[in-house]
């Protein structure tokens, strides 16, 4: 009996060792296969697939993620109709294997998009995409698949198929808009991190492929959301949207994605003047603040003339965006806010904009205009000193041209106007000032002007 047990356990151990060795070998082979795909060596990778499908079908999903690229390449590279038909059949068989071994939805998306490219009927596509979206929304990130899925859903609604009611449509529309925003934010965040990393060190092939694949994803996802809004516009209006969201808001009030979809849907339909919209944006700002949400919140507060809250939200938006152009735009929005009420703060934020985006001339044009708008009451200046500030305004204009050469003609035109307002030699004599004298401006101006020879 003992001998039988020893033999049995030895057989089990041998089996486990063999299985472990097989998995290890598969991991190495799939890694080599992945490297070939990332390097664009599709013919080499194609030669490895047959063995991997046979020996390693469930070791790593990378086999299917990168394998799908190889099969799509074969479809595109086919030169004859017969070759293309064969390539499509092989690609579909591969997606079926993907679905069988990894029922996470990604295989169904791959199959649906391949079938769609070959002109398959809508009835064959919708079940695949609908199931993929329901089982694993996280992987449903291809903007083409999202757009196709909603088009198919809306077609069923338009055909008045059972279950595709107005309420169901609005729920799906809201859910997808929220999902698009999530995908867009994730792509933007990952791209920003990789682009920043790329400045400091070399990124790997997988990261390079991500940057190449997603180069236009943000704008494409925005376009998908816009197209969805156009599709539903004949079927919904502010009244129906507000009625739906009014009844659904409370039970979804903790879901950032759903609230985000609601905000986008209301904004797309231009239903933004109600308390419902303000409360939704405010709720989203608390649940998941992003640049876009903070910026929208600032604009809503600005319409309510709540300057303190407007500035607070603009500041938050600036902190949440690494894009120097957007950051500078936010600071300029604050500068405009203070243009007439607080020139010190207006200049402060214009300078922050110039610091954020050194290639923008707008902050300097703004500051020059602020100098020229000075009245006798501002900073307790004499009439001569106020006029002499024109020289500081002209120097500031020059900075705008240096930062942004496209303003060359604008600067030249503004300078001609400013020169007509410089003080005369007679005015300088009356003020006991002359060439070479330095005027120091305090207050919010903080500039010095050395007087040139006056006429």
SEBAZA-287120 format. One record per residue (C-alpha): residue number from 1; residue in three letters; chain; x, y, z. Coordinates in Angstrom, 3 decimals, always signed. Layout:
SEBAZA-287120
    k    r  c        xx        yy        zz
  NUM  ala  A         X         Y         Z
...
end
This chain:
SEBAZA-287120
    k    r  c        xx        yy        zz
    1  unk  A    +0.000    +0.000    +0.000
    2  unk  A    +2.800    +2.413    +0.903
    3  unk  A    +4.543    +1.678    -2.374
    4  unk  A    +1.349    +2.503    -4.302
    5  unk  A    +1.056    +5.847    -2.459
    6  unk  A    +4.661    +6.716    -3.156
    7  unk  A    +4.208    +5.933    -6.833
    8  unk  A    +0.967    +7.964    -6.914
    9  unk  A    +2.494   +11.070    -5.290
   10  unk  A    +5.561   +10.814    -7.491
   11  unk  A    +3.303   +10.780   -10.539
   12  unk  A    +1.403   +13.834    -9.220
   13  unk  A    +4.639   +15.737    -8.555
   14  unk  A    +5.953   +14.855   -12.002
   15  unk  A    +2.700   +16.051   -13.533
   16  unk  A    +2.832   +19.361   -11.608
   17  unk  A    +6.449   +19.862   -12.604
   18  unk  A    +5.581   +19.260   -16.265
   19  unk  A    +2.603   +21.660   -16.074
   20  unk  A    +4.743   +24.342   -14.416
   21  unk  A    +7.438   +23.932   -17.027
   22  unk  A    +4.791   +24.170   -19.773
   23  unk  A    +3.365   +27.392   -18.346
   24  unk  A    +6.826   +28.880   -17.998
   25  unk  A    +7.696   +27.942   -21.572
   26  unk  A    +4.392   +29.413   -22.812
   27  unk  A    +5.000   +32.647   -20.917
   28  unk  A    +8.402   +32.989   -22.564
   29  unk  A    +7.039   +32.198   -26.020
   30  unk  A    +4.116   +34.607   -25.693
   31  unk  A    +6.520   +37.296   -24.507
   32  unk  A    +8.678   +36.720   -27.613
   33  unk  A    +5.546   +36.799   -29.786
   34  unk  A    +4.421   +40.065   -28.191
   35  unk  A    +7.858   +41.610   -28.768
   36  unk  A    +7.692   +40.690   -32.459
   37  unk  A    +4.289   +42.395   -32.807
   38  unk  A    +5.443   +45.496   -30.937
   39  unk  A    +8.417   +45.703   -33.291
   40  unk  A    +6.064   +45.488   -36.299
   41  unk  A    +7.445   +42.075   -37.382
   42  unk  A    +4.020   +40.682   -38.289
   43  unk  A    +5.253   +37.944   -40.621
   44  unk  A    +7.556   +36.628   -37.896
   45  unk  A    +4.739   +36.799   -35.336
   46  unk  A    +2.318   +35.052   -37.707
   47  unk  A    +4.675   +32.075   -37.848
   48  unk  A    +4.429   +31.672   -34.060
   49  unk  A    +0.652   +31.796   -33.652
   50  unk  A    -0.257   +28.228   -34.619
   51  unk  A    +1.908   +26.655   -31.907
   52  unk  A    +0.797   +29.188   -29.312
   53  unk  A    -2.904   +28.572   -30.039
   54  unk  A    -2.323   +24.834   -29.661
   55  unk  A    -0.028   +24.746   -26.641
   56  unk  A    -0.760   +27.971   -24.744
   57  unk  A    -4.420   +28.968   -25.312
   58  unk  A    -5.078   +30.087   -21.706
   59  unk  A    -1.741   +31.233   -20.331
   60  unk  A    -1.881   +34.955   -21.093
   61  unk  A    -4.520   +37.138   -22.779
   62  unk  A    -1.694   +38.991   -24.546
   63  unk  A    -1.743   +36.123   -27.049
   64  unk  A    -5.159   +37.321   -28.267
   65  unk  A    -4.685   +41.051   -27.761
   66  unk  A    -1.567   +41.091   -29.933
   67  unk  A    -2.592   +38.138   -32.060
   68  unk  A    -5.629   +40.075   -33.240
   69  unk  A    -3.275   +42.728   -34.609
   70  unk  A    -1.481   +40.091   -36.668
   71  unk  A    -4.710   +38.730   -38.150
   72  unk  A    -5.989   +42.231   -38.959
   73  unk  A    -2.658   +42.939   -40.631
   74  unk  A    -3.100   +39.794   -42.742
   75  unk  A    -6.579   +40.945   -43.785
   76  unk  A    -5.276   +44.365   -44.828
   77  unk  A    -2.236   +42.899   -46.592
   78  unk  A    -4.234   +40.392   -48.665
   79  unk  A    -3.885   +41.170   -52.387
   80  unk  A    -6.519   +38.910   -53.936
   81  unk  A   -10.156   +38.310   -53.027
   82  unk  A    -9.374   +34.674   -52.267
   83  unk  A    -6.505   +35.623   -49.955
   84  unk  A    -8.656   +38.198   -48.216
   85  unk  A   -11.510   +35.751   -47.720
   86  unk  A    -9.113   +33.254   -46.174
   87  unk  A    -7.540   +35.926   -43.944
   88  unk  A   -10.956   +37.045   -42.706
   89  unk  A   -11.990   +33.461   -41.946
   90  unk  A    -8.788   +32.889   -39.989
   91  unk  A    -9.233   +36.149   -38.091
   92  unk  A   -12.827   +35.266   -37.164
   93  unk  A   -11.755   +31.794   -36.016
   94  unk  A    -9.132   +33.469   -33.839
   95  unk  A   -11.715   +35.801   -32.265
   96  unk  A   -13.922   +32.771   -31.555
   97  unk  A   -10.981   +31.167   -29.750
   98  unk  A   -10.499   +34.438   -27.863
   99  unk  A   -14.142   +34.440   -26.728
  100  unk  A   -13.931   +30.779   -25.710
  101  unk  A   -10.795   +31.099   -23.581
  102  unk  A   -11.296   +34.653   -22.258
  103  unk  A   -15.025   +35.433   -22.010
  104  unk  A   -14.278   +38.965   -20.792
  105  unk  A   -15.930   +40.749   -23.697
  106  unk  A   -12.755   +41.835   -25.495
  107  unk  A   -12.964   +38.926   -27.937
  108  unk  A   -16.556   +39.805   -28.782
  109  unk  A   -15.581   +43.409   -29.463
  110  unk  A   -12.776   +42.247   -31.756
  111  unk  A   -15.161   +39.920   -33.587
  112  unk  A   -17.883   +42.561   -33.934
  113  unk  A   -15.479   +45.155   -35.340
  114  unk  A   -14.033   +42.648   -37.817
  115  unk  A   -17.526   +41.589   -38.937
  116  unk  A   -18.525   +45.237   -39.239
  117  unk  A   -15.532   +45.984   -41.469
  118  unk  A   -16.705   +43.159   -43.737
  119  unk  A   -20.261   +44.505   -43.993
  120  unk  A   -21.995   +42.104   -41.593
  121  unk  A   -25.659   +42.677   -40.749
  122  unk  A   -26.542   +44.765   -37.689
  123  unk  A   -28.410   +41.810   -36.167
  124  unk  A   -25.115   +39.899   -35.977
  125  unk  A   -23.209   +42.783   -34.417
  126  unk  A   -25.527   +44.067   -31.692
  127  unk  A   -25.584   +40.894   -29.491
  128  unk  A   -21.783   +40.771   -29.472
  129  unk  A   -21.347   +44.427   -28.477
  130  unk  A   -24.256   +44.443   -26.042
  131  unk  A   -22.908   +41.421   -24.181
  132  unk  A   -19.339   +42.762   -24.211
  133  unk  A   -20.498   +46.082   -22.737
  134  unk  A   -22.593   +44.393   -20.055
  135  unk  A   -19.928   +41.923   -18.872
  136  unk  A   -16.861   +44.165   -18.920
  137  unk  A   -17.438   +47.854   -19.515
  138  unk  A   -13.844   +48.625   -18.455
  139  unk  A   -12.477   +46.927   -21.586
  140  unk  A   -14.990   +48.631   -23.868
  141  unk  A   -12.676   +51.501   -24.807
  142  unk  A   -12.492   +51.471   -28.615
  143  unk  A   -14.293   +54.650   -29.714
  144  unk  A   -15.327   +52.959   -32.980
  145  unk  A   -16.995   +50.144   -31.022
  146  unk  A   -18.743   +52.625   -28.705
  147  unk  A   -20.086   +54.602   -31.652
  148  unk  A   -21.246   +51.460   -33.451
  149  unk  A   -22.902   +50.103   -30.309
  150  unk  A   -24.953   +53.251   -29.741
  151  unk  A   -25.922   +53.489   -33.407
  152  unk  A   -27.231   +49.928   -33.265
  153  unk  A   -29.035   +50.609   -29.980
  154  unk  A   -30.659   +53.742   -31.351
  155  unk  A   -31.739   +51.856   -34.478
  156  unk  A   -33.586   +49.374   -32.275
  157  unk  A   -35.214   +52.237   -30.400
  158  unk  A   -36.259   +53.879   -33.674
  159  unk  A   -37.711   +50.574   -34.861
  160  unk  A   -39.703   +50.446   -31.594
  161  unk  A   -38.397   +47.009   -30.705
  162  unk  A   -39.620   +45.599   -27.414
  163  unk  A   -37.735   +46.925   -24.408
  164  unk  A   -36.157   +49.837   -26.266
  165  unk  A   -38.254   +52.573   -24.662
  166  unk  A   -37.465   +56.277   -24.336
  167  unk  A   -36.498   +55.695   -20.706
  168  unk  A   -34.186   +52.812   -21.701
  169  unk  A   -32.655   +54.961   -24.428
  170  unk  A   -31.934   +57.823   -22.029
  171  unk  A   -30.447   +55.409   -19.516
  172  unk  A   -28.153   +53.902   -22.154
  173  unk  A   -27.296   +57.345   -23.572
  174  unk  A   -26.396   +58.644   -20.109
  175  unk  A   -24.421   +55.536   -19.238
  176  unk  A   -22.420   +55.651   -22.468
  177  unk  A   -21.706   +59.382   -22.200
  178  unk  A   -20.381   +58.845   -18.686
  179  unk  A   -18.329   +55.891   -19.896
  180  unk  A   -16.854   +57.919   -22.765
  181  unk  A   -15.806   +60.624   -20.312
  182  unk  A   -14.149   +57.998   -18.096
  183  unk  A   -12.278   +56.454   -21.028
  184  unk  A   -11.223   +59.881   -22.288
  185  unk  A    -9.886   +60.914   -18.883
  186  unk  A    -7.985   +57.635   -18.505
  187  unk  A    -6.417   +57.982   -21.949
  188  unk  A    -5.518   +61.626   -21.326
  189  unk  A    -3.960   +60.838   -17.934
  190  unk  A    -1.924   +57.913   -19.237
  191  unk  A    -0.768   +59.854   -22.294
  192  unk  A    +0.262   +62.831   -20.137
  193  unk  A    +2.307   +60.580   -17.849
  194  unk  A    +4.007   +58.797   -20.746
  195  unk  A    +4.775   +62.037   -22.599
  196  unk  A    +6.260   +63.437   -19.412
  197  unk  A    +8.248   +60.231   -18.878
  198  unk  A    +9.450   +60.351   -22.486
  199  unk  A   +11.123   +63.704   -21.822
  200  unk  A   +13.226   +62.189   -19.060
  201  unk  A   +13.900   +58.650   -20.277
  202  unk  A   +13.328   +56.212   -23.096
  203  unk  A    +9.926   +54.535   -23.052
  204  unk  A    +9.435   +50.890   -24.018
  205  unk  A    +7.787   +49.541   -27.190
  206  unk  A    +4.440   +48.879   -25.513
  207  unk  A    +4.289   +52.448   -24.235
  208  unk  A    +5.264   +53.770   -27.668
  209  unk  A    +2.494   +51.722   -29.250
  210  unk  A    -0.028   +53.131   -26.757
  211  unk  A    +0.988   +56.687   -27.637
  212  unk  A    +0.713   +55.913   -31.354
  213  unk  A    -2.628   +54.096   -31.010
  214  unk  A    -4.248   +56.801   -28.880
  215  unk  A    -2.877   +59.901   -30.630
  216  unk  A    -6.352   +60.960   -31.758
  217  unk  A    -8.488   +59.092   -29.217
  218  unk  A    -9.405   +62.132   -27.113
  219  unk  A   -10.764   +64.105   -30.065
  220  unk  A   -12.360   +60.951   -31.510
  221  unk  A   -14.171   +60.207   -28.245
  222  unk  A   -15.421   +63.805   -28.146
  223  unk  A   -16.678   +63.364   -31.705
  224  unk  A   -18.480   +60.141   -30.747
  225  unk  A   -20.261   +61.942   -27.881
  226  unk  A   -21.246   +64.753   -30.270
  227  unk  A   -22.559   +62.270   -32.839
  228  unk  A   -24.590   +60.509   -30.162
  229  unk  A   -26.145   +63.835   -29.162
  230  unk  A   -27.099   +64.502   -32.793
  231  unk  A   -28.683   +61.056   -33.068
  232  unk  A   -30.884   +61.449   -30.017
  233  unk  A   -31.796   +65.105   -30.614
  234  unk  A   -34.969   +64.285   -32.616
  235  unk  A   -36.153   +62.035   -29.794
  236  unk  A   -35.389   +64.129   -26.688
  237  unk  A   -35.609   +67.733   -25.570
  238  unk  A   -34.946   +69.671   -22.368
  239  unk  A   -38.370   +68.804   -20.994
  240  unk  A   -37.932   +65.038   -21.438
  241  unk  A   -34.331   +65.100   -20.222
  242  unk  A   -35.167   +67.099   -17.108
  243  unk  A   -38.139   +64.854   -16.333
  244  unk  A   -35.971   +61.742   -16.679
  245  unk  A   -33.034   +63.074   -14.669
  246  unk  A   -35.322   +64.563   -12.052
  247  unk  A   -36.730   +61.100   -11.342
  248  unk  A   -33.416   +59.205   -11.615
  249  unk  A   -31.062   +61.682    -9.942
  250  unk  A   -31.347   +60.602    -6.305
  251  unk  A   -30.696   +56.906    -6.842
  252  unk  A   -27.688   +57.670    -9.032
  253  unk  A   -26.371   +60.634    -7.030
  254  unk  A   -23.289   +58.708    -5.814
  255  unk  A   -22.272   +57.447    -9.256
  256  unk  A   -19.721   +59.843   -10.723
  257  unk  A   -19.924   +58.189   -14.147
  258  unk  A   -23.729   +58.445   -14.287
  259  unk  A   -23.763   +62.061   -13.074
  260  unk  A   -21.073   +62.865   -15.627
  261  unk  A   -23.244   +61.371   -18.372
  262  unk  A   -26.185   +63.429   -17.128
  263  unk  A   -24.125   +66.640   -17.190
  264  unk  A   -22.876   +65.972   -20.725
  265  unk  A   -26.362   +65.053   -21.968
  266  unk  A   -27.902   +68.236   -20.549
  267  unk  A   -25.067   +70.369   -21.899
  268  unk  A   -25.257   +68.786   -25.357
  269  unk  A   -28.976   +69.600   -25.432
  270  unk  A   -28.277   +73.150   -24.131
  271  unk  A   -30.342   +72.548   -21.005
  272  unk  A   -27.947   +74.329   -18.648
  273  unk  A   -29.990   +77.126   -17.089
  274  unk  A   -31.786   +75.083   -14.444
  275  unk  A   -30.969   +74.253   -10.834
  276  unk  A   -30.911   +70.586   -11.898
  277  unk  A   -27.887   +71.211   -14.110
  278  unk  A   -26.109   +73.349   -11.510
  279  unk  A   -26.694   +70.699    -8.829
  280  unk  A   -25.456   +67.935   -11.147
  281  unk  A   -22.206   +69.766   -11.969
  282  unk  A   -21.748   +70.649    -8.295
  283  unk  A   -22.294   +67.009    -7.319
  284  unk  A   -19.824   +65.806    -9.960
  285  unk  A   -17.275   +68.380    -8.793
  286  unk  A   -17.517   +66.839    -5.318
  287  unk  A   -17.456   +63.225    -6.516
  288  unk  A   -14.777   +63.377    -9.189
  289  unk  A   -13.270   +66.785    -9.897
  290  unk  A   -11.498   +67.101   -13.240
  291  unk  A   -10.309   +70.052   -15.286
  292  unk  A   -13.482   +70.087   -17.406
  293  unk  A   -15.794   +69.848   -14.403
  294  unk  A   -13.935   +72.511   -12.413
  295  unk  A   -13.956   +74.822   -15.450
  296  unk  A   -17.693   +74.309   -15.961
  297  unk  A   -18.320   +74.892   -12.260
  298  unk  A   -16.374   +78.160   -12.475
  299  unk  A   -18.455   +79.352   -15.400
  300  unk  A   -21.694   +78.523   -13.603
  301  unk  A   -20.572   +80.485   -10.540
  302  unk  A   -19.539   +83.333   -12.817
  303  unk  A   -23.071   +83.507   -14.217
  304  unk  A   -24.288   +83.779   -10.638
  305  unk  A   -21.749   +86.605   -10.111
  306  unk  A   -20.085   +84.669    -7.294
  307  unk  A   -16.537   +85.869    -7.959
  308  unk  A   -14.891   +84.112    -5.015
  309  unk  A   -16.263   +80.689    -6.006
  310  unk  A   -15.520   +81.356    -9.667
  311  unk  A   -11.859   +82.034    -8.940
  312  unk  A   -11.661   +79.054    -6.566
  313  unk  A   -12.927   +76.698    -9.285
  314  unk  A   -10.744   +78.216   -12.002
  315  unk  A    -7.723   +77.796    -9.729
  316  unk  A    -8.687   +74.161    -9.160
  317  unk  A    -9.016   +73.640   -12.926
  318  unk  A    -5.533   +75.072   -13.498
  319  unk  A    -4.038   +72.695   -10.942
  320  unk  A    -5.708   +69.702   -12.575
  321  unk  A    -4.332   +70.240   -16.067
  322  unk  A    -0.719   +69.863   -17.107
  323  unk  A    -1.447   +71.336   -20.536
  324  unk  A    +0.284   +74.722   -20.444
  325  unk  A    -2.087   +76.252   -23.005
  326  unk  A    -5.186   +75.336   -21.010
  327  unk  A    -3.561   +76.348   -17.751
  328  unk  A    -2.682   +79.764   -19.203
  329  unk  A    -6.208   +80.126   -20.608
  330  unk  A    -7.638   +79.577   -17.134
  331  unk  A    -5.380   +82.218   -15.612
  332  unk  A    -6.371   +84.636   -18.374
  333  unk  A   -10.029   +83.927   -17.639
  334  unk  A    -9.391   +85.002   -14.030
  335  unk  A    -7.477   +88.076   -15.224
  336  unk  A   -10.469   +89.067   -17.376
  337  unk  A   -12.695   +88.548   -14.371
  338  unk  A   -10.722   +91.179   -12.449
  339  unk  A   -10.081   +93.484   -15.433
  340  unk  A   -12.179   +96.375   -14.122
  341  unk  A   -12.672   +95.550   -10.463
  342  unk  A    -9.139   +94.755    -9.259
  343  unk  A    -6.264   +95.643   -11.578
  344  unk  A    -3.641   +94.285    -9.177
  345  unk  A    -5.188   +90.809    -9.314
  346  unk  A    -5.818   +91.147   -13.040
  347  unk  A    -2.115   +91.735   -13.672
  348  unk  A    -1.135   +89.005   -11.183
  349  unk  A    -3.113   +86.364   -13.093
  350  unk  A    -1.998   +87.639   -16.483
  351  unk  A    +1.616   +87.175   -15.349
  352  unk  A    +0.750   +83.663   -14.106
  353  unk  A    -0.621   +82.931   -17.570
  354  unk  A    +2.594   +84.220   -19.165
  355  unk  A    +4.637   +82.030   -16.830
  356  unk  A    +2.493   +78.957   -17.547
  357  unk  A    +2.673   +79.363   -21.320
  358  unk  A    +5.795   +81.233   -22.381
  359  unk  A    +4.712   +81.047   -26.027
  360  unk  A    +1.560   +83.103   -25.494
  361  unk  A    +1.482   +86.818   -26.210
  362  unk  A    -2.039   +87.367   -24.900
  363  unk  A    -1.006   +88.112   -21.275
  364  unk  A    +1.277   +90.941   -22.412
  365  unk  A    -1.368   +92.476   -24.673
  366  unk  A    -3.732   +92.369   -21.713
  367  unk  A    -1.252   +94.037   -19.334
  368  unk  A    -0.426   +96.741   -21.900
  369  unk  A    -4.126   +97.512   -22.235
  370  unk  A    -4.394   +97.695   -18.445
  371  unk  A    -1.631  +100.312   -18.358
  372  unk  A    -3.344  +102.322   -21.069
  373  unk  A    -6.694  +102.213   -19.273
  374  unk  A    -5.235  +103.898   -16.198
  375  unk  A    -7.221  +106.915   -15.011
  376  unk  A    -6.091  +109.884   -12.935
  377  unk  A    -7.621  +108.271    -9.849
  378  unk  A    -5.570  +105.085   -10.164
  379  unk  A    -2.484  +104.817    -7.937
  380  unk  A    -2.570  +108.557    -7.186
  381  unk  A    -0.368  +109.413   -10.199
  382  unk  A    +0.349  +112.831   -11.615
  383  unk  A    -0.946  +113.484   -15.118
  384  unk  A    +2.574  +113.387   -16.535
  385  unk  A    +3.462  +110.093   -14.833
  386  unk  A    +0.219  +108.576   -16.062
  387  unk  A    +1.055  +109.562   -19.631
  388  unk  A    +4.655  +108.372   -19.277
  389  unk  A    +3.344  +104.901   -18.441
  390  unk  A    +2.699  +104.578   -22.182
  391  unk  A    +6.389  +103.727   -22.551
  392  unk  A    +5.929  +100.740   -20.198
  393  unk  A    +2.860   +99.728   -22.198
  394  unk  A    +4.857   +99.776   -25.449
  395  unk  A    +7.684   +97.743   -23.875
  396  unk  A    +5.085   +95.221   -22.730
  397  unk  A    +3.641   +95.028   -26.250
  398  unk  A    +7.103   +94.073   -27.516
  399  unk  A    +7.089   +91.094   -25.123
  400  unk  A    +3.861   +89.885   -26.738
  401  unk  A    +5.509   +89.881   -30.169
  402  unk  A    +8.579   +88.051   -28.870
  403  unk  A    +6.460   +85.370   -27.184
  404  unk  A    +4.113   +84.965   -30.134
  405  unk  A    +5.386   +86.327   -33.482
  406  unk  A    +1.909   +86.100   -35.063
  407  unk  A    +1.044   +89.246   -33.098
  408  unk  A    +3.614   +91.308   -35.028
  409  unk  A    +1.002   +93.298   -37.001
  410  unk  A    -1.265   +93.642   -33.976
  411  unk  A    +1.584   +94.984   -31.879
  412  unk  A    +2.621   +97.423   -34.615
  413  unk  A    -0.940   +98.730   -34.917
  414  unk  A    -1.386   +99.098   -31.136
  415  unk  A    +2.010  +100.784   -30.806
  416  unk  A    +1.052  +103.424   -33.366
  417  unk  A    -2.020  +104.231   -31.329
  418  unk  A    -0.067  +104.341   -28.078
  419  unk  A    +2.586  +106.697   -29.508
  420  unk  A    -0.079  +109.322   -30.050
  421  unk  A    -0.577  +109.455   -26.291
  422  unk  A    +2.990  +109.922   -25.071
  423  unk  A    +3.751  +113.125   -23.111
  424  unk  A    +5.266  +116.099   -24.927
  425  unk  A    +8.503  +117.948   -24.216
  426  unk  A    +6.421  +120.880   -22.970
  427  unk  A    +4.568  +118.622   -20.515
  428  unk  A    +7.884  +117.156   -19.302
  429  unk  A    +9.280  +120.660   -18.697
  430  unk  A    +6.192  +121.583   -16.706
  431  unk  A    +6.634  +118.415   -14.630
  432  unk  A   +10.357  +119.143   -14.256
  433  unk  A   +11.265  +115.921   -15.995
  434  unk  A   +13.635  +115.258   -18.883
  435  unk  A   +15.558  +112.673   -20.875
  436  unk  A   +17.126  +109.994   -18.669
  437  unk  A   +14.922  +110.613   -15.659
  438  unk  A   +13.555  +107.433   -14.095
  439  unk  A    +9.953  +107.147   -12.966
  440  unk  A    +9.257  +104.318   -10.513
  441  unk  A    +5.671  +103.064   -10.356
  442  unk  A    +4.445  +101.267    -7.286
  443  unk  A    +0.826  +100.377    -6.596
  444  unk  A    -0.187   +97.380    -8.764
  445  unk  A    +1.978   +98.538   -11.686
  446  unk  A    +5.497   +97.821   -10.339
  447  unk  A    +7.359   +99.186   -13.364
  448  unk  A   +10.159  +101.695   -14.006
  449  unk  A   +10.299  +103.980   -17.023
  450  unk  A   +13.420  +105.815   -18.191
  451  unk  A   +12.261  +108.831   -20.140
  452  unk  A   +13.542  +109.069   -23.716
  453  unk  A   +14.018  +112.324   -25.587
  454  unk  A   +10.613  +113.908   -26.016
  455  unk  A    +9.376  +116.118   -28.822
end
